[in-house]
Amino acid sequence: MMSRVQHENLVQFIGACKDPLMVIVTELLPGMSLRKYLISIRPNLLDLHVALNYALDIARAMECLHANGIIHRDLKPGTSSV
C-alpha cells in the first residue's frame, strides 16, 4: 500500500518485511528531526511562520496517508524531518 503513496512531504517507501520482525525501509533524508532542530535553536523560539509551515507540511502529509487508508501511529517531533 505504501509503495503507491507519493507526496512531497513523505519519505519515499522502499520496502518492508514481516518475518521475523516488521521492518519498513524508506529513503534516508539529509537534515535532522524536528525535535533535534528545536533543541538546537534553544533558548530561541521557533518563528511563528516557520512553525505554521512545518505544521501545514505535516498535516498535508497525514492527509495524503489517511486518504490512502494509512495511519502513521508514531507522529512526533522525533519522527518528523526538517
Buried (B, 14 or more C-beta within 10 A) or exposed (E): EBEEBEBEBBBBBEEEEEEEEEEEEEEEEEEEBBBEBBEEEEEEEEEEEEEEEBEEBBEBBBEBBEEEEBEBEEEEBEEBEB
